[in-house]
């Protein structure tokens, strides 16, 4: 499966490398802004515009990559190639899932560290910048719940990816071509509404008996997200196994 993951990542490597290079350039310009090296209004406008466009471009690239990974590259011509190989369906789906997780995780780590290093270099205190971030996370998550918060973030990301995979598999089965994007978004929103409804019920139920709200919220959130993620995965697997339609 590692070869499949590398193959999935290789398709997007160049695009992400270009975006990360532009982000590095915009952060260098941003450091001049923070250091007041150049105090021209036109420079500030270009600087903030470039930084904002880079972050927006990275977000759009992630979304497009996820949709292509679970859509075009699963049910299109790439799907013909994959399903003709002596590889199990689980390895194919999990490789796509893990590759998306790696892309999202690495993007967050690179951007966050880039911002922290930029501010730290300008302030001549990189360690204090990281400590400020850690203190902020501890204060927002209730201190002892920070690890539960990290787990919750990962579970939420996995759940969202499996929801996208499920929606695209259903659209393939339904042969939906007219208003495909609108139908897909509506289905995705519907799944999330159901998820948030059950999540809210579960949190309110446990909160009545336990006072550690932050810890329980993150733990229950993680459990519900995992249940939905596993359910969406196996439902997707069943749909592909029984009703696969390659375009």
C-alpha positions in Angstrom: 0.0 0.0 0.0 3.0 2.3 0.5 3.6 2.3 -3.2 0.0 3.3 -3.8 0.3 6.1 -1.4 3.5 7.4 -3.0 1.8 7.1 -6.4 -1.2 9.1 -5.1 1.1 11.8 -3.6 3.3 12.1 -6.8 0.3 13.3 -8.8 0.0 16.5 -6.7 3.6 17.0 -5.7 4.4 19.6 -8.3 1.3 21.7 -7.7 1.8 21.7 -4.0 5.5 22.5 -4.4 4.6 25.6 -6.5 2.1 26.8 -3.9 4.5 26.3 -1.0 7.2 28.2 -2.9 4.8 31.1 -3.4 3.9 31.0 0.3 7.6 31.1 1.2 8.0 34.2 -1.0 5.0 35.9 0.5 6.2 35.1 4.0 9.6 36.7 3.2 7.8 39.8 2.0 5.6 39.6 5.1 8.7 39.7 7.3 9.8 43.0 5.7 6.4 44.3 6.5 6.6 43.2 10.1 10.1 44.6 10.4 9.1 47.9 8.9 11.9 47.6 6.4 9.6 48.9 3.7 6.8 51.2 4.8 5.1 52.0 1.5 1.4 51.6 1.1 1.7 49.9 -2.3 4.1 47.3 -0.8 1.7 46.5 2.0 -1.1 46.0 -0.5 0.9 43.7 -2.7 2.3 41.8 0.3 -1.1 41.1 2.0 -2.8 40.4 -1.3 -0.1 37.8 -2.3 -0.2 36.2 1.2 -4.0 36.0 1.1 -4.1 34.6 -2.5 -1.5 32.0 -1.6 -3.5 30.7 1.4 -6.7 30.7 -0.7 -4.9 28.9 -3.6 -3.6 26.3 -1.2 -7.2 25.7 0.2 -8.6 25.4 -3.3 -5.8 23.1 -4.4 -6.5 20.8 -1.4 -10.2 20.7 -2.2 -9.6 20.0 -5.9 -7.1 17.3 -5.0 -9.5 15.5 -2.6 -12.3 15.6 -5.2 -10.1 14.3 -8.0 -8.6 11.6 -5.7 -12.0 10.2 -4.8 -13.8 11.1 -8.0 -11.9 11.3 -11.3 -9.0 9.2 -10.3 -11.3 6.5 -8.8 -14.2 6.3 -11.2 -12.4 7.6 -14.4 -9.6 6.3 -16.5 -7.4 5.9 -13.5 -10.0 3.8 -11.9 -9.9 1.4 -14.9 -6.2 1.0 -14.3 -6.4 0.6 -10.5 -9.2 -2.0 -10.5 -7.5 -4.0 -13.2 -4.5 -4.5 -10.9 -4.3 -7.4 -8.4 -4.9 -5.0 -5.5 -7.7 -5.2 -3.0 -10.3 -2.6 -2.9 -9.4 -1.7 0.7 -5.8 -1.0 -0.2 -7.0 1.3 -3.0 -9.4 3.3 -0.8 -7.1 3.5 2.2 -4.2 4.6 0.0 -6.3 7.4 -1.3 -7.5 8.3 2.2 -4.0 8.3 3.7 -2.6 10.3 0.9 -5.2 13.1 1.4 -4.5 13.0 5.2 -0.8 13.4 4.5 -1.3 16.3 2.1 -3.6 18.2 4.5 -1.4 17.5 7.5 1.8 18.5 5.8 0.1 21.7 4.4 -1.0 22.7 7.8 2.4 22.0 9.4 4.3 23.8 6.6 2.1 26.9 6.7 1.9 27.1 10.5 5.6 26.7 10.9 6.3 29.2 8.2 4.2 31.8 10.0 5.7 31.1 13.4 9.3 31.2 12.0 8.6 34.4 10.2 7.2 36.1 13.3 9.9 34.6 15.5 12.8 35.8 13.3 11.4 39.3 13.1 10.9 39.4 16.9 14.3 37.7 17.5 12.6 35.0 19.6 11.5 31.9 17.8 11.1 29.9 21.0 8.8 32.5 22.5 6.6 32.4 19.4 6.2 28.7 19.6 5.6 28.8 23.4 2.9 31.5 22.8 1.1 29.1 20.4 1.3 26.2 22.8 0.0 28.3 25.6 -2.9 29.5 23.4 -3.8 25.9 22.5 -3.6 24.9 26.2 -5.8 27.7 27.3 -8.4 27.1 24.5 -8.6 23.4 25.1 -8.7 23.4 28.9 -5.0 22.3 29.4 -5.4 18.6 30.2 -7.6 18.2 27.1 -5.0 19.2 24.5 -4.3 15.6 23.4 -8.0 14.9 23.1 -8.3 18.0 21.0 -5.5 16.8 18.7 -7.2 13.4 18.4 -10.5 15.1 17.7 -9.0 17.2 14.8 -7.6 14.1 13.2 -10.9 12.2 13.6 -12.8 15.1 12.1 -10.5 15.3 9.1 -10.9 11.5 8.5 -14.7 11.8 8.8 -14.9 14.7 6.3 -12.7 12.7 3.8 -14.9 9.6 4.1 -18.0 11.8 3.6 -16.6 13.2 0.4 -15.7 9.6 -0.8 -19.2 8.4 0.0 -20.9 11.3 -1.8 -18.8 10.9 -5.0 -19.4 7.1 -5.0 -23.2 7.8 -4.7 -23.0 10.3 -7.6 -21.2 7.8 -9.7 -23.9 5.1 -9.0 -26.7 7.6 -9.8 -25.1 8.6 -13.0 -25.6 12.2 -11.9 -24.3 14.6 -14.6 -26.8 17.5 -14.5 -26.1 19.8 -11.6 -23.6 17.3 -10.3 -21.8 19.8 -8.2 -24.9 21.2 -6.6 -26.3 17.7 -5.8 -23.0 16.6 -4.4 -22.7 19.7 -2.1 -26.3 19.2 -0.9 -25.6 15.5 -0.1 -22.4 16.5 1.8 -24.3 19.1 3.8 -27.0 16.6 4.6 -24.5 14.1 5.9 -22.9 16.8 8.0 -26.2 18.0 9.4 -27.0 14.4 10.5 -23.5 14.1 12.0 -23.8 17.3 13.9 -27.2 16.4 15.2 -26.1 13.1 16.6 -22.9 14.7 17.9 -24.8 17.3 19.8 -27.1 14.7 21.3 -24.1 12.6 22.5 -22.3 15.6 24.0 -25.3 16.9 25.8 -26.0 13.3 27.2 -22.5 12.9 28.6 -22.2 16.5 29.8 -25.1 15.9 32.2 -23.1 13.3 34.1 -19.5 14.6 33.8 -18.3 18.2 34.5 -15.1 18.1 32.5 -16.8 19.7 29.5 -13.7 20.2 27.2 -12.4 16.6 27.7 -15.8 15.0 27.2 -16.6 17.2 24.2 -13.4 16.2 22.4 -13.7 12.5 23.3 -17.3 12.2 22.3 -16.7 14.2 19.2 -13.9 11.9 18.2 -15.9 8.7 18.9 -18.9 10.0 16.9 -16.6 11.1 14.0 -14.9 7.7 14.0 -18.3 5.9 13.9 -19.5 8.0 11.0 -16.1 7.7 9.2 -16.1 3.9 9.5 -19.8 3.8 8.5 -19.1 6.0 5.5 -16.1 4.0 4.5 -17.9 0.6 4.5 -20.9 2.0 2.8 -18.6 3.4 0.1 -16.9 0.1 -0.2 -20.2 -1.7 -0.5 -21.4 0.7 -3.2 -18.2 0.4 -5.2 -18.1 -3.4 -4.8 -21.7 -3.9 -5.9 -22.5 -1.0 -8.2 -19.2 0.2 -9.6 -19.6 2.3 -12.8 -16.3 3.5 -14.3 -16.7 6.5 -16.7 
